[in-house]
Amino acid sequence: MSSRFVAGFRIEDAMSAAATLGGQGLGVTLDSLGENVSRPAQARQSAQLYHWLLDAIPPSKLNANVSLKLTQMGMDLGADLATEIVGDLVRHAVAADTFVRVDMEGTAYTQATIDLVRKLHAVPENRGHVGIVIQAYLRRSAGDIATLLQDGIRIRLCKGAYSEPPDLAFPEKKDVDDNFVALTKTLLKSGIYHGIATHDEAMIRATKEFAEAERIDRASFEFQMLYGVRRDLQRKLVQDGYKVRVYVPFGDEWYPYFMRRLAERPANVIFLAKNFFRN
């Protein structure tokens, strides 16, 4: 089952999957799985995999970038360590003319993630080469987006997959959906290139309708989806002239990645089960 949603164990597996997707007109975000390292050496080893990816992207000629988690880069061991490691990766991304997306984890890390990304993006040469993820189910997200847009930071908007208490996150799907649409409109009108990450056809339809009504160029944003999920919809959006980027996870940390996500929210189990049998 994991092979449907994870590209493989090695960088070569990820690059092979990226090449296949690129041949279908899809962009990719490469993610070496792992989180919550316990020693600085582990964080630096995790970062080395990303340096290898950043070396591999330019000669591949693919529309590719990378996505990482701060706890994989040593955030639990100290913000200074994570800032140093991610800063080195962003500088490498600048040299490779690509982009580093810092994933959003649970709410214990939300503010620290925003602070780190803003700090790195404030370095003039890094502008446009480092971005962040914001989760629509969090009540604070509208305020966070307003702050990030003032800095000109690129955002991936997703619904959110962690288990959070109702005082921090909307517990009802309708409220999450309503917030997702509202935040999408804010992003599309910002003039900054963002990613709208969803497989929900209602959210995709709302995004398309708003872009058309506001005469927003289809090339000024992209839809983002998970590897192995709604492949039919990914291809259809490309055929219709939209940009689509596929999140491609790989690595031997696939088991804890799946188990943690599945244990946190029953909806994650249902989501993967439904998509396992889809095209």
N, C-alpha and C positions, 0 to 999 in steps of 0.2 A: 504494500500500500504506500509506503513512504516514497518509493521510486516515482510514483505519479506526481508528487509534490516537491521532491528534492532532486536536484539535477545529478547528484553523484557525490563521491567522496573527495575528488581531487580538483585542482584548478583546471586541469585539462578537461574534466567532465563538464565543468561550468562553462568553459569557453566553447566547447563543442555544442552545448545546448544553446548558448548565446548565438553561435553562428547559424544554427537551424532557425532560430527565431528571427534573426536578422534577415535571413533569406525570405521570410514572410512579411517583411516590412515593419517588424516590431523592434523597438528599442529594448534594452535590458538594464536592470540594476542587479549587480552581483553581490551576494551576501555570504560571507564565510560564517557559518553557524557557530554560535557560542555566546555565553554571557556569564556574568558573576564569577570572574576569575579570582583566585585567592592569593596569588603571588605576582609581584611585578614581572618576573620572568615569563609568566604565562601571558600577561598583557602584551609584552613586547613580541612574543612568539606569534600571538594572534595578529598583531599589527604587521608582522613580516609577510604574512599571507596576503594582506592587502597591498603591500608594496609590490609583491610579485604580480598581483592582478593589475595594478596601475602600470607596471612595465609591459604587461601583455596587451593592454587595450589599444595603444596607438598602432602597433603593427597589424592588429586584426582588422582595422578600418571599420569596426562596428560602432554603432550608436550605443555606447555602454558607459555606465558609471558604477560607483560602488556605494553600498549601504552598510553601516556598522552600528553596533550597540555600545554605549559608553561603559556598561559594566564589563564588557568584553575587553575594553581598553583600560581597565584598572580604576574606574570611578569609585568602587567600594574601598579602594586603598588610598584614595585621595584625589581631589579635583586637580591638583597640580600635575600629578602623573598622567591623568587622562588628557589634560590640556596639552601637555608636551607631546604625547603619542599621537593624538588626533591632529595637532598642529603640524607635525611632520608629514602626516598623510595628506593633509590639505595642500601643503607646499608641493608635495609630489604630484597631486592632482592638477595643480596649476601648471607644472612643467609638462604633464601629459595631456594638457588641454581637455580635462574631463572634470568630474564633480564628485564630491563626497556628501552623501546624505547621512545625517545622524538620526538614527531611529529614536522614537519615543518609547520608553518603557513604562513601568508602573508609576503612580503618582508620587512615590517617594523620590523619584528622580526628575520630575517634570521641571521644576524651577532650575535645578542644576544643569539640565540639558539646555534649556533656553539660554541661561547665562553663558555657558561654554560656547555655544554656536554664535551668539552675539559677539562675544569677545574675539573669536577667530575671524568672523566676517568683517569686523571693524578694521582689520589689517588691510590696507588698500589693495594689495596685490591678490588677496584672497576673495575679493568681492565677486559673487557669481559662481564661486567654486565650492561653496559649502552651504548646505541647507538643512532643513529640519522636518520633523513629522509632527503634526498636530492632530489630536484625536477629538472627533466631534461629540463623543459622548461625555466629555468632561465639561462641567459647567463654566470653567474658567477660560475655555478656548477662545471665545470671541475677544476677550481682553488680550490674551496672548498673541492672537493674530494681529490685532491692531498695533501692538508693540513691534512685532517682527516686520510688519509691512513698512513701518517708519524707517527701519534699517535697510529695506530693500531685499530682505532674505526670502529665498525661494522655499515654498512650503509644499509638503505632501499632506493632503488632507485625507484621513481615513476615519472609520467609525470608532475603532478601538477594540482590542481583544483581551484586555486584562480585566480581572474581577476587581471592581471598585465599589465603595459604599455609596449609598444614594445621596449623601450630602456633597459628594464630589462628582458623581456621574449621574446622568439621567438614567433611571431604571427602566423606563418604558421605551420600546422601539420607536413609537411615533414621535416622541420628543427628540430622540437621537436623529431620526430622519429629518425632522423639521430643522434642527440645528445644522445638520450636514448641508442641507440645501441653502440655508441662510449664509453659512460660512463660504460655501462654494461661490455664491454670488459676489461676496466681498472679495474673494480671491480673483475671480475673473475680471472684475472691474479695476483691479489694482494696477494693471499694466506690467506686472511681473510674471514671469513664466513659472506656473505652478503645476503640480500633479494632483489630479482628482482620483483618489484610489478607492474604487468600489467595483463590485460585481453585481450590484443591485440595479436592475434595469430601470426601476422607477427613479433612482438617483441619476442614472445616466441620461434618462429622458429629460429630467428636470434641468440638468446641466446643458444639454443640447438646446432645449427650448429657450433658456435664458440667454445663451450665447447668440442664438439667431435673433432674438428680439432686440438685444443690445448691439447687434452687428459686431460681435467680437470674433476676430479671425480664428479659425480652427487651428491655425499654426501657433497660436499664442498660449496654448495650454496643452496638457496631455492627460489621457486617462491612464491609470496604472492598475495592474491586476497581478495576481499571484500565478506563479508557474504551475501549470496543470489544471488551472481553474478557468472555466468558461472559455476554452480555446476557440470555440465557435464564435463567441461574442467578440473576442480579441480580433479575429480575422475580419469579422463583419465591420467593425469600427474602422479598421484600416482601409477596407474597401470603400467606405463612405467618406474617406478623406480626413479622418481624425488621427492624431498621433496617439500611439499606445505604447506603454513601457511595461515590461513583464519583470516582476521581482523573482530572481533566480537564486534560491538558497542552495548551498552545497556544504559538504563537510561531514566528518564523523561524529559531530555533535547533533545529528538529526534526531536521535531518540529523545534526549532531554528536551529538545526544542518542541517536539510534538507532544510529549507527555505533559510538559508544563502548561502549554496552551490548552490542551484538552481537559486537564484537571481543573483549570481556573474557571472555565465557562462551559456549561453544557451546550450552549449554542455553537461553540467551535466544533464539537463532535458532529452535530447535525449538519453543519455547513460542509465539512469535509466529506461526510458520508454521502450527501446529496451530489456533490461534485465528482466523486470517484467514478460514478457511472455515466457522467455526461461527456459529451464530445469535447 
